[in-house]
């Protein structure tokens, strides 16, 4: 089960430029996740500048992410270093898993749905918002008031436990029965037009035949922007069954573009990171 959105990147509106926290988490996911190391604030500032993020925005984002439990801060002499918390590492590991997935659409769906029903008092506005956010994060879409569905088998227990709503949530696995059909059900629960528009916007921004985005100054910046954009896409995409998607569904073309450009930018980005980033192991 993917982690809750209160520790995920703040993506902003669909189609908008990534916010600094989204870029920061992507940056730590690419360069820190799995290493056990921390990065100095100065080197993070230098690196994010290559994606056109200013020093003030970097400093305020680092402070905010510490406050939200996404980063740990370590003082070493006169320098400040930042490392991932366990919560942030879990979010990033999930994103990395989705990025590595071999197909942008689900070609192995067996017709099973996960249904979640809930009823919360009108006064529980925050709880209702949190639950809906977590269901979207887990790949669910709303069928009607208080009833959400996701294709495939989704473990809902962690969501219920995390929110303390185990006695308010009912979850079931099953298959659609006549007169309900899977295709119309998908269109009821998910905004296919908006998801497709996101992929087409990605293709327009990262057209393999066109120039790199003007707001990236080198391959480190280009790779960071590319991965942040792609992660936002796969986070919003509920990984719908291929057989019920339109014939011109743009996800696979977008995925090919992502993988081609990521491979192109990776050597230069890695070389720049090796020379630029000031690392320290907090366990030393």
Buried (B, 14 or more C-beta within 10 A) or exposed (E): BBBBBBBBBBBEEEEEBBBBBBBBBBBBBBBBBEEEBBBBBBBBBBBBBBBBBEBEBBBEBBBBBBEBEBBBBBEEEEEBBBBBBEBBBBBBBBBBEBBEEEEBBBEEBEEBBBBBBBEBEEEEEEBBEBBBBBBBBBBBBBBEEEBBBBBBEBEBEBBBEBBEBEEBBBBEEEEBEEEEEBEEBBEEBBEBEEBBBBBBBBBEBBEEEEEBBEEBEBBBBBBBBBBBBBBBBBBBBBBBBBEBBEEEBBBEBBBEBBEEBBEBBEEBBBEBBEEBBBBBEEEE
